[in-house]
Amino acid sequence: MTKPAAPKRYLPTSPFKAPATPTPKEFAVGDRVTHDMYGLGRVIGIEDGIALLVDFGSAQARILSPYTKLSKL
């Protein structure tokens, strides 16, 4: 099994711009959300920055942070 590649560091002397750090997404219980695979849903639980429990109507899913496929409506 291979390890994933480590992210490249930004050097202050580099002529290129520093990579932008994405702001963490904030969700609250009751927020309406959409997921790329599951569709529309509602946040029903939060695990302190680790995961969200989302009800998609036909199923409930535990979505792990950083919530790349999840967006707030």
Backbone as numpy.savetxt, mean C-alpha at the origin, in Angstrom:
# Nx Ny Nz CAx CAy CAz Cx Cy Cz
16.92 -20.48 -3.37 16.07 -19.30 -3.37 16.97 -18.06 -3.37
16.65 -17.10 -4.19 17.46 -15.90 -4.28 16.82 -14.76 -3.51
17.66 -13.89 -3.00 17.19 -12.72 -2.27 16.85 -11.61 -3.26
15.86 -10.79 -2.95 15.58 -9.65 -3.83 16.74 -8.66 -3.76
16.96 -7.97 -4.85 18.05 -7.00 -4.91 17.79 -5.85 -3.94
18.86 -5.42 -3.29 18.76 -4.29 -2.36 18.56 -3.01 -3.16
17.77 -2.06 -2.63 17.59 -0.81 -3.36 18.92 -0.04 -3.42
19.12 0.62 -4.54 20.36 1.37 -4.71 20.32 2.64 -3.89
21.45 2.95 -3.25 21.51 4.16 -2.44 21.72 5.38 -3.33
21.26 6.49 -2.84 21.48 7.76 -3.51 22.72 8.39 -2.91
23.66 8.77 -3.74 24.86 9.44 -3.27 24.70 10.94 -3.41
25.09 11.72 -2.39 24.93 13.17 -2.46 25.70 13.81 -3.62
26.76 13.17 -4.09 27.55 13.72 -5.20 27.02 13.32 -6.57
25.92 12.60 -6.60 25.35 12.13 -7.87 24.76 13.30 -8.66
24.94 13.29 -9.98 24.35 14.35 -10.80 22.85 14.15 -11.04
22.30 13.02 -10.61 20.90 12.72 -10.82 20.08 13.10 -9.60
18.81 13.33 -9.80 17.92 13.70 -8.70 17.73 12.51 -7.75
17.50 12.83 -6.49 17.23 11.78 -5.51 15.87 11.17 -5.80
15.71 9.86 -5.63 14.40 9.26 -5.88 13.37 9.79 -4.88
12.19 10.04 -5.38 11.12 10.57 -4.53 10.59 9.45 -3.64
10.44 9.73 -2.37 9.88 8.75 -1.46 8.36 8.93 -1.44
7.61 7.88 -1.74 6.15 8.02 -1.76 5.61 8.24 -0.35
4.61 9.09 -0.24 4.01 9.32 1.06 3.13 8.13 1.43
3.18 7.71 2.68 2.36 6.55 3.07 0.88 6.88 2.97
0.10 5.91 2.53 -1.34 6.12 2.40 -2.00 5.95 3.76
-2.92 6.83 4.06 -3.64 6.80 5.33 -5.07 6.36 5.08
-5.51 5.37 5.83 -6.88 4.87 5.72 -7.53 4.87 7.09
-8.84 5.00 7.11 -9.61 4.95 8.35 -10.73 3.93 8.17
-11.22 3.41 9.29 -12.32 2.46 9.23 -13.53 3.16 8.61
-14.15 2.51 7.64 -15.30 3.08 6.95 -14.96 3.71 5.61
-13.67 3.88 5.29 -13.29 4.47 4.01 -13.67 3.55 2.86
-14.17 4.14 1.78 -14.45 3.39 0.56 -13.15 3.32 -0.23
-12.81 2.13 -0.72 -11.56 1.92 -1.45 -11.81 1.09 -2.70
-10.84 1.11 -3.59 -10.86 0.24 -4.75 -9.52 -0.48 -4.84
-9.57 -1.75 -5.25 -8.38 -2.58 -5.36 -8.29 -3.07 -6.79
-7.07 -3.20 -7.32 -6.88 -3.61 -8.71 -7.47 -4.99 -8.99
-7.43 -5.90 -8.02 -7.91 -7.25 -8.26 -9.31 -7.50 -7.70
-9.61 -6.98 -6.50 -10.87 -7.26 -5.82 -12.00 -6.30 -6.18
-11.69 -5.10 -6.61 -12.71 -4.12 -6.96 -13.03 -3.18 -5.81
-14.31 -2.77 -5.70 -14.75 -1.80 -4.68 -14.95 -2.48 -3.34
-14.60 -1.74 -2.27 -14.77 -2.28 -0.93 -14.79 -1.20 0.12
-14.89 -1.63 1.38 -14.91 -0.71 2.51 -13.96 -1.24 3.58
-13.14 -0.34 4.15 -12.20 -0.72 5.20 -12.99 -1.03 6.47
-12.77 -2.25 7.03 -13.49 -2.64 8.24 -12.55 -2.86 9.42
-11.23 -2.82 9.17 -10.28 -2.99 10.26 -8.90 -2.50 9.86
-8.13 -2.05 10.86 -6.78 -1.55 10.62 -5.83 -2.20 11.62
-4.70 -2.68 11.14 -3.65 -3.24 11.98 -2.45 -2.30 11.92
-2.38 -1.32 12.76 -1.32 -0.32 12.92 -0.20 -0.34 11.87
-0.50 0.11 10.66 0.51 0.24 9.61 0.98 -1.06 9.01
0.41 -2.18 9.42 0.82 -3.49 8.89 -0.12 -3.95 7.78
-1.42 -3.86 8.05 -2.40 -4.36 7.09 -3.76 -3.71 7.31
-4.61 -3.85 6.31 -6.00 -3.40 6.38 -6.90 -4.60 6.14
-8.01 -4.65 6.82 -9.03 -5.65 6.55 -10.12 -4.95 5.76
-10.37 -5.44 4.55 -11.30 -4.77 3.65 -12.42 -5.74 3.25
-13.66 -5.26 3.31 -14.82 -6.04 2.91 -15.16 -5.66 1.47
-15.08 -6.65 0.56 -15.38 -6.41 -0.85 -16.75 -6.94 -1.25
-17.61 -7.17 -0.27 -18.95 -7.66 -0.55 -19.00 -9.17 -0.57
-18.42 -9.79 -1.57 -18.43 -11.24 -1.67 -17.30 -11.89 -0.88
-16.30 -11.10 -0.50 -15.15 -11.64 0.24 -14.52 -10.55 1.09
-13.81 -10.98 2.12 -13.01 -10.05 2.92 -11.55 -10.38 2.66
-10.71 -9.36 2.58 -9.30 -9.56 2.30 -8.45 -8.75 3.26
-7.30 -9.30 3.59 -6.31 -8.60 4.42 -5.25 -8.07 3.45
-5.20 -6.77 3.29 -4.29 -6.11 2.35 -3.09 -5.61 3.14
-1.89 -6.07 2.76 -0.67 -5.69 3.47 -0.12 -4.36 3.00
0.56 -3.66 3.91 1.21 -2.40 3.59 2.31 -2.68 2.60
2.62 -1.87 1.66 2.38 -0.46 1.44 1.16 -0.13 0.60
0.22 -1.02 0.43 -1.06 -0.79 -0.24 -0.89 -0.27 -1.67
0.00 -0.89 -2.44 0.28 -0.39 -3.79 -0.91 -0.53 -4.73
-1.74 -1.57 -4.56 -2.86 -1.80 -5.47 -4.18 -1.26 -4.91
-4.12 -0.53 -3.80 -5.31 -0.04 -3.15 -5.34 1.49 -3.18
-6.48 2.06 -3.52 -6.59 3.52 -3.51 -7.91 3.93 -2.89
-7.89 5.07 -2.23 -9.07 5.60 -1.55 -9.95 6.32 -2.55
-11.26 6.18 -2.38 -12.21 6.86 -3.27 -12.69 8.14 -2.64
